């Protein structure tokens, strides 16, 4: 797959070195092209790309509140449709906090109504922009500022909310998981999402050097390890048909992924064994 050279997210934004969100948006916009309107919920992406009076966006872009990206994308799609502009791609971006927590209600409503747009959740597994607080997408065992490891706390004690399957339960035409470390798989899914008639949802695994605690040069490596260990499974659900889109030739032990991140360094071997069992169960359930 040839990746277009045109950059629709300009360089020079305020993203951290090794920022996975910026990589994800660059790839998504390369897949969608210039004829696109983007909506961004409050979060890392909005803060780093639009410090007043500057912007990194080379396409029409709207910043909205944490809780209403789904509603605003619905309005944009409806307005364009009424004007007869059915060829414009409408895409909404939200972090895990703005998607699986604060924005879930408006997103669910938009999916239920059947608006024709693509929603991409860039999931770095915590509220990174406001101080690394846990979100509904924080994985079991991770230490955050609101699920800290300590005498009375193990770290995050609940499993990651399964947002892709929650979206699939709405009966929408297209749902997929993706990773910035597998760009061709991700871009193919973005193109497919834009081409379906109706709402589409993509949940993008996006490592965060600041919140996860690894060297900024290892962002792509972290994303690959998530997939190669089965901690993040790449699949799509198209008109109800489930399909795994990438299968590691041999799954690596989850310890290779966990031990490279500061947020998991407190885990004992027993904890890691428990997480391995959770990953194995998930892989078995999805046929990996």
C-alpha positions in Angstrom: 0.0 0.0 0.0 1.4 3.4 -1.0 1.2 6.0 1.7 0.6 9.5 0.3 3.4 12.0 1.0 1.0 15.0 1.5 0.8 16.0 5.2 -2.6 17.2 6.4 -1.3 17.5 10.0 1.5 20.0 9.8 4.8 19.5 11.6 5.8 21.8 14.4 2.8 21.1 16.8 3.3 20.7 20.5 3.1 16.9 20.7 5.6 15.1 22.9 8.6 13.5 21.1 7.3 10.0 20.2 3.7 11.0 20.5 1.5 8.2 19.2 -1.6 10.4 18.7 0.1 12.6 16.1 1.2 9.5 14.2 -2.3 8.1 14.2 -3.9 11.4 13.0 -1.3 11.8 10.2 -2.0 8.3 9.0 -5.8 8.7 9.2 -5.7 12.0 7.2 -3.4 10.5 4.6 -6.1 7.7 4.1 -9.0 10.2 4.1 -7.5 12.9 1.9 -8.0 16.7 1.7 -11.8 16.4 1.2 -12.3 15.9 5.0 -13.8 17.7 7.9 -12.4 16.8 11.4 -13.9 17.2 14.8 -11.8 16.8 17.9 -12.9 16.4 21.5 -10.9 18.1 24.2 -7.7 16.2 24.9 -4.1 15.8 24.1 -4.7 16.1 20.3 -6.7 19.4 20.6 -4.2 21.0 23.0 -1.1 20.1 21.1 -2.3 20.9 17.6 -4.1 24.3 18.2 -2.3 26.5 20.7 -4.0 29.9 19.9 -3.5 31.5 17.4 -1.8 28.6 15.6 -3.1 25.3 14.1 -1.5 22.2 12.6 -4.6 21.2 10.8 -4.5 21.6 7.0 -8.2 20.7 6.6 -11.4 22.2 8.2 -11.3 21.3 11.9 -13.6 21.9 14.9 -12.8 21.7 18.6 -15.6 20.6 20.8 -16.1 19.7 24.4 -15.1 16.3 26.0 -18.7 15.1 26.0 -20.1 16.0 22.6 -17.9 15.0 19.7 -20.4 12.4 18.6 -23.2 15.1 18.6 -21.2 17.7 16.8 -20.0 15.2 14.1 -23.7 14.2 13.7 -24.5 17.9 13.1 -21.7 18.4 10.6 -22.7 15.3 8.7 -26.3 16.3 8.6 -25.5 19.8 7.4 -23.3 18.6 4.6 -25.9 16.0 3.5 -28.6 18.7 3.4 -26.3 20.8 1.1 -25.8 17.8 -1.1 -22.1 17.4 -0.2 -22.2 13.6 0.3 -18.6 13.2 -0.9 -17.0 14.9 2.1 -15.4 12.7 4.7 -16.5 13.5 8.3 -14.2 12.2 11.0 -14.2 12.7 14.7 -11.2 12.1 17.0 -11.5 11.5 20.7 -9.1 10.2 23.3 -10.1 7.3 25.5 -11.4 9.6 28.2 -13.4 11.6 25.7 -14.7 8.3 24.2 -15.2 5.5 26.6 -16.1 7.8 29.6 -17.2 11.4 29.1 -18.3 11.2 25.5 -19.9 7.7 25.5 -23.5 9.0 25.7 -23.4 11.4 22.7 -21.3 8.8 20.7 -23.9 6.1 21.4 -26.7 8.4 20.2 -24.9 9.2 17.0 -24.3 5.5 16.3 -27.9 4.7 17.1 -29.2 7.4 14.7 -27.0 6.1 11.9 -25.1 9.2 11.0 -22.6 8.7 8.2 -19.2 9.5 9.8 -16.1 7.8 11.1 -15.2 8.0 14.8 -11.6 7.2 15.7 -10.7 6.8 19.4 -7.0 7.4 19.9 -6.5 5.3 23.0 -3.4 6.0 25.2 -5.1 4.3 28.2 -5.4 7.2 30.6 -6.2 11.0 30.8 -2.7 12.0 29.7 -3.4 15.7 29.0 -4.5 16.4 32.6 -2.1 14.4 34.6 -2.2 10.7 33.8 -5.5 9.8 35.6 -7.0 6.4 35.0 -9.8 6.1 32.5 -12.2 3.3 31.6 -9.6 2.2 29.1 -6.8 1.9 31.6 -5.6 -1.7 31.6 -5.6 -3.9 34.7 -2.5 -3.4 36.8 -1.4 0.0 35.5 -0.3 2.6 37.9 -1.8 6.1 37.3 -2.1 9.2 39.4 -5.6 8.1 40.4 -4.9 4.4 40.6 -1.5 4.6 42.1 0.5 1.7 43.4 1.0 1.8 47.1 0.4 0.2 50.5 -3.3 0.2 50.0 -3.5 0.1 46.2 -2.3 -2.4 43.6 -2.8 0.0 40.7 -5.8 -0.2 38.3 -8.0 -3.1 39.6 -10.5 -3.3 36.8 -10.2 -4.7 33.3 -10.1 -2.3 30.3 -13.6 -1.4 29.0 -14.3 -3.2 25.8 -15.3 -0.2 23.7 -15.1 -1.8 20.2 -17.6 -4.4 21.3 -19.9 -1.8 22.9 -19.9 0.0 19.5 -20.5 -3.3 17.7 -23.5 -3.9 19.9 -25.1 -0.9 18.2 -25.3 -2.8 15.0 -23.3 -0.3 13.0 -21.8 -1.3 9.6 -18.2 -1.2 10.6 -16.1 -1.5 13.7 -12.3 -2.1 13.9 -9.3 -2.1 16.2 -6.0 -0.8 14.9 -2.5 0.2 16.0 -0.3 3.0 14.9 2.5 0.4 14.7 0.7 -1.3 11.8 0.1 1.6 9.5 -1.1 -0.3 6.4 -3.7 -2.2 8.4 -4.8 1.0 10.1 -5.1 3.0 6.8 -7.0 0.3 5.0 -9.5 0.3 7.9 -9.9 4.1 7.8 -10.5 3.9 4.0 -13.1 1.1 4.5 -14.7 3.1 7.4 -15.1 6.2 5.2 -16.6 4.2 2.3 -19.4 2.4 4.3 -22.9 3.9 4.3 -23.5 4.8 7.9 -21.4 5.1 11.1 -18.0 3.5 11.6 -15.9 3.2 14.7 -12.1 2.5 14.9 -10.4 2.0 18.2 -6.7 2.9 17.8 -4.0 1.7 20.2 -1.6 4.6 20.7 1.3 4.2 23.0 2.2 7.3 25.2 5.8 7.8 26.2 4.8 10.2 29.0 2.1 8.2 30.6 3.4 4.7 30.0 7.0 5.5 30.9 9.3 4.3 28.1 11.9 6.1 26.0 10.3 8.3 23.2 12.2 6.4 20.5 10.3 3.2 21.4 6.7 4.2 20.6 6.4 2.0 17.5 8.1 -0.9 19.3 5.6 -0.6 22.2 2.7 -0.7 19.8 4.1 -3.8 18.1 4.7 -5.6 21.4 1.1 -4.9 22.4 0.0 -6.7 19.2 2.6 -9.4 19.2 1.8 -10.4 22.8 -1.9 -10.5 22.2 -2.5 -7.6 24.6 -4.1 -5.7 21.7 -5.8 -7.7 18.9 -6.3 -6.3 15.4 -9.7 -7.2 14.0 -12.7 -5.8 12.2 -16.4 -6.4 12.3 -18.0 -5.6 8.9 -21.8 -5.9 8.7 -21.7 -8.3 11.6 -18.9 -10.5 10.2 -15.9 -10.7 12.6 -12.4 -11.1 11.2 -8.9 -11.0 12.8 -6.7 -8.9 10.4 -3.3 -9.8 11.8 -2.1 -12.9 13.6 1.3 -13.0 15.2 3.3 -16.1 14.0 4.0 -16.9 17.6 2.6 -14.9 20.5 5.3 -13.4 22.7 4.9 -13.6 26.5 3.1 -10.5 27.9 6.0 -9.9 30.3 8.0 -8.6 27.3 5.5 -5.8 26.9 4.8 -5.0 30.6 8.4 -4.9 31.8 9.4 -2.1 29.4 6.8 0.4 30.9 7.2 2.3 34.1 3.4 2.1 34.8 3.8 -1.7 35.2 7.2 -1.9 37.0 5.5 -2.6 40.4 4.0 -5.8 39.2 5.1 -9.1 40.8 5.6 -12.3 38.8 2.3 -13.4 40.2 0.6 -10.3 38.9 2.2 -10.8 35.5 1.0 -14.4 35.4 -2.5 -13.2 36.2 -2.4 -10.7 33.4 -1.0 -13.4 31.0 -4.1 -15.6 31.9 -6.4 -12.6 31.1 -4.6 -12.1 27.7 -4.8 -15.8 26.9 -8.5 -15.8 27.7 -9.1 -12.8 25.4 -7.1 -14.3 22.6 -9.0 -17.6 22.9 -12.3 -15.8 22.9 -11.5 -13.9 19.7 -9.8 -16.8 18.0 -6.3 -15.5 17.8 
